[in-house]
């Protein structure tokens, strides 16, 4: 069960909910992120269309994303909505939930290795990672891609920070994005081949200056060449592609050639 730092959600928060009881007038749910506190979805908040049969929209043990409407801590009551959750909000929340689950599994290993509870691990390092990176899993990804130094601002012992960083390196796979395209290059004259060769070598060197990304350029059969970038960050991949292609273009045009690029 993924833990949240707060005991209660705030109105307008999105939360994971599991239906515990479905009645003709609405659905009772529990919120696993908040200690399984009970919430209620009135039938008017089930769907934006007419609800003929509530069970066509939600059933017992179903996990859904809800929007929190009202929280009454004294009455231990949380009003929720299903119909006010957009497809994008649902996608984002589910992704956040999956990442939080992965982070918690790693923290469980830390707890086991140190003979302490999961709650203690959250207090000793988990919440501090969240403070620094905005999300625990983001911090773990940074550690997996870098080293324990990324935890410099995290308030925890050196031993615990190294332990978490080492586990992150062992168990977290850094996601990569891949973008590519096809260049068509023509340079007239006897020096044309050399101009193309020089431009491609310079472009490849430009791409390889980015340590955490991979740049590949290879022939598909003259005059066609593949340009492929693999990077852990989409924005960086786009920037590398732009820089590499820009440099190649400049060299080809300087040699009185032409170049076209088509994204794949």
C-alpha positions in Angstrom: 0.0 0.0 0.0 1.5 3.3 -1.1 1.9 5.8 1.7 1.1 9.5 1.5 2.7 12.0 3.7 -0.6 13.7 4.5 -3.2 11.9 6.5 -6.1 13.4 4.5 -6.5 14.5 0.9 -7.3 18.1 0.0 -10.4 19.1 -2.0 -9.6 19.0 -5.8 -6.9 16.3 -5.3 -7.0 13.2 -7.4 -6.8 10.0 -5.5 -6.8 6.2 -6.1 -9.9 4.6 -4.7 -11.1 1.0 -4.5 -14.9 0.4 -4.4 -15.9 -1.5 -1.2 -19.7 -1.4 -1.6 -21.9 -0.3 -4.5 -25.5 0.7 -3.8 -28.3 2.2 -6.0 -27.6 5.6 -4.6 -23.8 5.6 -4.8 -20.5 3.8 -4.2 -18.5 3.5 -1.0 -14.7 3.5 -1.6 -11.6 3.4 0.4 -8.5 5.4 -0.4 -5.3 3.3 0.0 -3.0 6.3 -0.2 -4.6 7.7 2.9 -4.7 4.8 5.3 -7.8 3.2 3.6 -10.0 6.1 4.8 -13.5 5.7 3.5 -15.0 7.9 0.8 -18.3 8.1 -0.9 -19.3 8.8 -4.6 -22.9 9.9 -4.8 -24.8 8.6 -7.9 -24.9 12.1 -9.3 -21.1 12.1 -9.3 -20.7 8.7 -11.0 -21.1 9.8 -14.6 -21.9 12.9 -16.7 -24.6 10.9 -18.5 -27.7 9.2 -17.1 -26.9 6.2 -14.9 -29.4 3.4 -15.6 -27.4 0.9 -13.7 -24.6 2.1 -11.4 -22.8 -1.2 -11.7 -22.1 -0.5 -15.4 -19.8 2.3 -14.2 -18.3 0.9 -11.0 -18.3 -2.4 -9.1 -16.9 -3.9 -5.9 -13.1 -4.1 -5.7 -12.7 -2.0 -8.8 -9.8 0.5 -8.6 -10.6 3.9 -10.0 -9.3 7.5 -9.9 -11.5 10.0 -8.2 -11.5 13.7 -7.6 -11.9 14.8 -4.0 -14.8 17.2 -3.5 -15.1 17.7 0.2 -13.2 16.4 3.3 -14.7 16.4 6.8 -12.1 15.1 9.2 -14.4 15.3 12.3 -17.0 13.1 10.6 -14.3 11.0 8.9 -16.0 11.6 5.6 -14.7 12.2 2.1 -16.9 13.1 -0.8 -15.5 12.0 -4.2 -16.4 12.2 -7.8 -15.9 9.9 -10.7 -17.4 12.0 -13.4 -15.1 14.9 -12.9 -12.0 13.0 -13.7 -10.8 13.6 -17.3 -9.0 10.9 -19.3 -5.8 12.9 -19.0 -6.1 13.3 -15.2 -6.8 9.6 -14.9 -3.7 8.7 -17.0 -1.5 11.1 -14.9 -2.7 9.8 -11.6 -2.4 6.1 -12.5 1.1 6.8 -13.7 1.9 8.5 -10.4 0.5 5.6 -8.5 2.6 3.0 -10.4 5.7 5.0 -9.9 4.9 5.4 -6.2 4.4 1.6 -5.9 7.8 1.0 -7.5 9.4 3.5 -5.1 7.8 1.8 -2.1 9.0 -1.6 -3.1 12.6 -0.3 -3.1 12.0 1.4 0.3 10.7 -2.0 1.6 14.0 -3.5 0.7 15.8 -0.8 2.6 13.6 -1.5 5.6 14.3 -5.2 5.5 18.1 -4.7 5.2 18.1 -2.4 8.2 15.7 -4.3 10.4 13.3 -1.3 10.6 9.7 -0.6 9.5 8.7 0.9 6.2 7.3 3.9 8.0 10.7 4.5 9.6 12.4 4.4 6.2 9.9 7.0 4.9 10.8 9.2 7.9 14.5 8.7 7.7 14.9 9.3 4.0 11.8 8.8 1.9 10.0 12.1 2.6 13.3 14.0 2.3 13.8 12.6 -1.2 10.3 13.8 -2.0 11.1 17.2 -0.6 14.1 17.6 -2.9 12.8 16.0 -6.1 9.1 16.5 -5.8 8.5 12.7 -6.0 10.4 9.8 -4.5 10.6 7.8 -7.7 12.1 10.8 -9.5 14.9 10.9 -6.9 15.5 7.2 -7.3 15.7 7.6 -11.1 18.3 10.4 -10.7 20.3 8.1 -8.4 20.1 5.2 -10.8 21.3 7.4 -13.6 23.9 9.2 -11.6 25.3 8.4 -8.1 24.8 9.0 -4.4 25.9 12.6 -5.0 22.4 13.4 -6.3 21.2 13.0 -2.7 23.5 15.8 -1.5 20.5 17.9 -0.3 18.6 14.9 1.1 18.5 14.9 4.9 19.6 11.4 5.8 22.7 9.6 7.0 25.5 8.9 4.4 25.1 5.2 4.9 21.3 5.3 4.2 21.8 7.6 1.1 24.4 5.3 -0.3 22.3 2.2 0.4 19.3 3.7 -1.4 21.4 4.9 -4.3 23.0 1.5 -4.7 19.6 -0.2 -4.7 18.3 2.3 -7.3 21.2 1.5 -9.6 20.5 -2.2 -9.3 16.8 -2.2 -9.7 15.6 0.9 -11.5 15.7 0.9 -15.3 16.1 4.4 -16.7 13.5 5.0 -19.5 14.9 6.1 -22.9 13.3 7.8 -25.8 14.3 7.2 -29.4 13.8 9.6 -32.3 15.1 9.2 -35.8 14.8 10.3 -39.3 16.1 10.0 -42.8 18.5 12.4 -44.5 18.8 12.7 -48.3 22.1 14.3 -49.2 23.4 15.3 -52.6 26.6 17.1 -53.3 27.7 17.6 -56.9 31.3 17.3 -58.1 34.3 15.1 -57.5 34.6 16.3 -53.9 31.0 15.5 -53.1 31.7 12.2 -51.3 34.4 13.9 -49.1 32.1 16.8 -48.3 29.3 14.3 -47.2 31.8 12.2 -45.2 33.2 15.2 -43.4 29.8 16.6 -42.5 28.6 13.3 -41.1 31.7 12.8 -39.1 31.3 16.3 -37.6 27.6 15.7 -36.9 28.4 12.4 -35.2 31.0 14.0 -33.0 28.6 16.7 -32.0 26.0 14.1 -31.0 28.6 12.0 -29.0 29.5 15.0 -26.9 26.4 14.3 -24.9 27.5 11.5 -22.5 24.1 10.1 -21.5 22.7 10.0 -25.0 23.6 7.9 -28.1 23.8 9.3 -31.6 24.0 7.0 -34.7 24.4 7.9 -38.3 24.6 5.2 -40.9 23.9 4.8 -44.7 20.7 3.4 -46.0 22.3 3.4 -49.5 23.4 6.7 -51.1 22.0 9.3 -51.0 20.0 8.2 -47.9 21.3 8.3 -44.4 19.7 7.4 -41.0 20.1 9.8 -38.1 19.1 8.2 -34.8 19.1 9.7 -31.2 18.5 7.7 -28.0 18.3 9.7 -24.8 16.8 9.5 -21.3 15.1 12.8 -21.9 12.8 13.7 -24.8 13.7 17.4 -24.8 17.4 16.6 -24.8 16.9 14.2 -27.7 15.2 16.9 -29.7 17.9 19.4 -29.0 20.6 16.9 -30.0 18.8 16.1 -33.2 18.4 19.8 -34.0 22.1 20.5 -33.3 23.4 17.5 -35.2 21.2 18.0 -38.2 21.9 21.8 -38.2 25.7 21.2 -38.3 25.4 18.6 -41.1 23.2 20.9 -43.0 25.5 23.8 -42.7 28.5 21.8 -44.0 26.5 20.3 -46.9 25.2 23.7 -48.0 28.7 25.2 -47.7 29.8 22.5 -50.2 27.0 23.5 -52.6 25.0 20.5 -51.8 21.4 19.9 -50.8 20.0 18.1 -47.8 16.4 17.1 -46.8 15.3 15.4 -43.6 12.2 13.4 -42.9 11.2 12.3 -39.4 10.2 8.7 -38.9 
